[in-house]
Amino acid sequence: MRGLLVGLLTALLAGCSTLQGSTPPAQGSPVIARIVENGALRVGMSGNQPPLNFKSRSGRLMGFDVDITRGLAAMMGVEPRIVEMPFGELLGALQRGELDLVISGMTITPARNMKVPFVGPYQLSGKSILTKSETLAKADETSDLNQPTLRLAALSGSTSEEFVKAFLPKATLETTQNYDSAIEMLRKDEVHALVADYEICVLSVLRYPDDGLVTLSRPLTVEPLGIAVAPGDPLFMNLIENNVAALEASGLFEGLRGRWFKSGGWVDQLP
């Protein structure tokens, strides 16, 4: 798979002009000018959202989002510079100009889209729950989970938190800064369930096979995941749109989806 992806990207880049070493663009594109000056594309992600982005046992950052970042940086002829920070801080950093993009399994919502533009979606996800309860895992509707006796965990600043507040107001909500903390709360029976993206829940069942974790057979919602782009620069927005389209057309995205969402060969690299 690695050879296939490298080959696709190499062929795609063979006839491409790059930004590095070229004349800085006009002031009409301040973000591209900044990237050229730095020689790097700064991309924010949480670093703890497998299979989208996570650290391996050796501490190496891996995942679907990481590979997309490398592909986009290669298209632009600059280095990928990944900036890890808590999920809830990513958009603020993007708005302040500390990042060029956010690629971190971020759902495109109207509230977020009023702050920054998005390219995508590059992947579809949906809300699910991770639990030890077979009864909760058989829930067909949100009303089955809207119970005052339930204690739920969700990632702070995420659409999972918004989902619980909007549709499960009777339940008690505990927010965490990362998924590992939330899963640990569930494993210690401090909460009854974790509300998270479907991929996170399925992966956690595989990751902790001895803890009796289960999840829904299908997600409760459909959510588009997008690439958040530095605001105020339509030329940079256009560049990212074109590069994403090129990577999709090359077959790179299809190969990455097969690697990260259909094959479990990488799971043993998780801590």
C-alpha positions in Angstrom: 0.0 0.0 0.0 2.8 2.4 0.8 4.4 1.8 -2.5 1.1 2.3 -4.3 0.5 5.7 -2.6 4.0 6.9 -3.2 3.7 5.9 -6.9 0.4 7.7 -7.3 1.7 10.9 -5.7 5.0 10.8 -7.6 3.1 10.4 -10.9 0.8 13.2 -10.0 3.5 15.6 -9.0 5.7 14.9 -12.1 4.2 17.7 -14.1 3.3 20.0 -11.2 4.9 23.4 -10.5 5.5 24.0 -6.8 5.6 27.0 -4.5 9.0 26.4 -2.8 11.7 28.3 -4.5 9.3 30.3 -6.6 8.7 34.0 -6.5 6.5 34.9 -3.6 2.9 35.5 -4.7 1.3 38.9 -4.8 -0.1 40.4 -1.6 -3.6 39.3 -2.8 -2.8 35.9 -1.2 -1.2 36.5 2.2 -1.5 32.9 3.3 0.3 31.5 0.3 3.0 34.2 0.7 3.4 33.0 4.4 3.7 29.4 3.3 6.3 30.2 0.7 8.3 32.3 3.2 8.2 29.5 5.8 8.7 26.7 3.3 6.1 24.7 5.3 2.4 24.1 5.4 1.2 24.3 9.0 -1.7 22.0 9.7 -3.4 21.6 13.1 -4.8 18.3 14.4 -5.5 16.8 17.8 -3.2 13.8 17.4 -5.6 11.5 19.3 -8.4 10.7 16.8 -7.6 7.2 15.4 -7.8 6.3 12.6 -7.8 9.9 11.4 -4.8 11.0 13.5 -2.9 9.4 16.4 0.5 8.5 17.8 1.9 5.0 17.4 3.7 3.1 20.2 6.9 4.7 19.0 5.5 8.2 19.2 5.2 8.6 15.4 2.1 10.6 14.2 0.0 8.5 11.8 -3.5 8.3 10.3 -5.7 9.4 7.4 -5.4 13.1 8.2 -1.6 12.8 8.5 -1.4 11.3 5.0 -3.7 13.9 3.5 -1.5 16.6 5.1 1.6 15.1 3.5 -0.1 14.9 0.1 -1.2 18.5 0.2 2.3 19.7 1.3 3.9 17.6 -1.5 1.5 19.2 -4.1 2.7 22.6 -2.9 6.4 21.7 -2.8 6.7 22.6 0.9 7.3 20.6 4.1 4.3 19.4 6.1 4.4 20.9 9.6 1.8 19.3 11.9 0.8 21.3 15.0 -0.8 19.2 17.7 -3.2 20.9 20.1 -6.5 20.1 21.9 -9.4 19.8 19.4 -11.3 22.7 21.0 -8.4 25.1 20.4 -7.9 24.3 16.7 -10.3 26.8 15.1 -9.1 29.6 17.3 -5.5 29.0 16.3 -6.6 29.0 12.6 -8.4 32.3 13.0 -5.3 33.9 14.7 -3.1 32.9 11.8 -1.1 30.3 13.8 -2.2 27.6 11.3 -2.8 27.4 7.6 -5.3 24.4 7.7 -7.0 22.2 10.3 -7.4 18.6 9.2 -8.6 16.8 12.3 -11.9 15.0 11.6 -13.8 18.2 12.0 -17.4 18.2 11.0 -18.6 21.0 8.7 -21.3 22.9 10.7 -23.0 26.2 10.0 -21.5 27.7 13.2 -18.0 26.7 12.3 -18.5 27.7 8.6 -19.4 31.2 9.8 -15.9 31.5 11.3 -13.7 29.8 8.7 -14.2 28.3 5.2 -14.1 24.5 4.6 -13.0 22.4 1.7 -14.7 19.0 1.4 -16.1 16.8 2.7 -13.2 14.5 2.4 -14.9 11.8 4.5 -18.4 11.0 5.9 -18.8 10.1 9.5 -21.7 10.0 12.0 -22.4 10.0 15.8 -22.3 6.7 17.7 -21.8 5.6 21.3 -19.2 3.4 22.9 -20.4 1.6 26.0 -20.3 -1.6 28.0 -24.1 -2.0 28.0 -25.6 -4.3 25.4 -28.9 -2.5 26.0 -27.5 0.9 25.1 -25.7 -0.6 22.1 -29.1 -1.6 20.7 -30.4 2.0 20.7 -32.2 2.8 17.5 -33.1 6.5 18.3 -31.7 9.3 20.4 -34.7 9.0 22.6 -33.4 5.7 23.8 -30.4 7.4 25.2 -32.1 10.5 26.6 -32.3 9.3 30.2 -31.6 11.1 33.5 -29.8 8.1 34.9 -27.1 8.1 32.1 -23.7 9.7 32.5 -22.1 10.4 29.1 -18.7 11.6 28.0 -17.8 13.7 24.9 -14.9 15.5 23.5 -14.9 19.2 24.5 -15.6 21.6 21.6 -16.8 18.8 19.4 -20.1 18.1 17.6 -20.5 15.2 19.9 -20.8 17.6 22.8 -23.3 19.7 20.8 -25.2 16.5 20.0 -25.6 15.5 23.6 -26.7 19.0 24.6 -29.2 19.2 21.8 -30.7 15.7 21.7 -29.8 14.1 25.1 -30.4 17.0 27.6 -31.7 14.7 30.3 -28.4 12.8 30.5 -25.4 14.1 32.6 -22.5 15.2 30.3 -18.8 15.0 31.2 -16.4 16.7 28.7 -12.7 15.8 28.2 -9.8 17.3 26.3 -9.1 14.1 24.4 -10.6 10.7 23.6 -8.1 8.7 25.6 -9.4 10.3 28.8 -13.0 9.7 27.9 -12.3 6.1 27.1 -10.5 5.6 30.3 -13.5 7.0 32.2 -15.7 4.5 30.4 -13.3 1.6 31.2 -13.4 2.6 34.9 -17.2 2.8 34.9 -17.2 6.5 35.6 -19.6 7.1 32.7 -22.1 4.8 31.0 -21.1 5.7 27.5 -18.9 7.8 25.2 -20.5 9.8 22.4 -18.1 10.0 19.5 -17.7 9.6 15.8 -18.6 6.1 14.6 -15.0 5.3 13.5 -13.7 6.1 17.0 -16.2 3.8 18.6 -15.5 0.9 16.3 -11.8 1.2 16.7 -12.0 1.4 20.5 -13.9 -2.0 20.5 -10.9 -3.5 18.6 -8.3 -1.7 20.7 -9.6 -2.9 24.0 -10.9 -6.4 23.3 -10.9 -7.5 27.0 -13.0 -4.6 28.4 -16.4 -5.7 27.0 -16.9 -2.5 24.9 -19.6 -2.4 22.3 -21.0 0.1 19.9 -24.0 0.7 17.7 -24.4 -1.3 14.5 -24.9 1.9 12.5 -24.3 5.6 13.4 -27.2 7.9 14.5 -26.3 10.7 12.2 -24.4 11.5 9.0 -21.7 14.1 9.3 -19.4 15.6 6.6 -15.7 16.0 7.7 -13.9 18.9 6.1 -10.6 20.7 5.9 -10.8 24.1 7.7 -8.9 26.8 5.8 -7.3 30.0 7.0 -10.0 32.7 6.5 -9.7 35.9 4.4 -7.7 34.4 1.5 -9.9 33.2 -1.5 -6.8 32.5 -3.6 -5.4 30.1 -0.9 -8.9 28.5 -0.6 -8.9 28.0 -4.4 -5.5 26.4 -4.3 -6.6 23.9 -1.6 -9.8 23.1 -3.4 -7.8 22.3 -6.6 -5.2 20.2 -4.8 -7.8 18.2 -2.9 -9.6 17.5 -6.2 -6.4 16.5 -7.8 -5.5 14.1 -5.0 -9.0 12.6 -5.1 -8.9 12.1 -8.9 -5.4 10.5 -8.7 -6.8 7.7 -6.6 -4.7 8.6 -3.6 -7.7 9.3 -1.3 -9.3 6.0 -2.4 -6.1 4.1 -1.4 -5.9 5.9 1.9 -9.6 5.1 2.8 -8.8 1.5 2.1 -5.8 1.6 4.3 -7.3 3.4 7.3 -11.0 2.5 7.2 -11.2 -1.0 5.7 -7.9 -2.6 6.8 -7.1 -3.2 10.4 -3.4 -3.9 9.8 -2.4 -0.7 11.6 -4.3 -1.3 14.9 -1.4 -3.1 16.5 0.7 0.1 16.3 -1.6 1.8 18.7 -0.3 2.2 22.3 
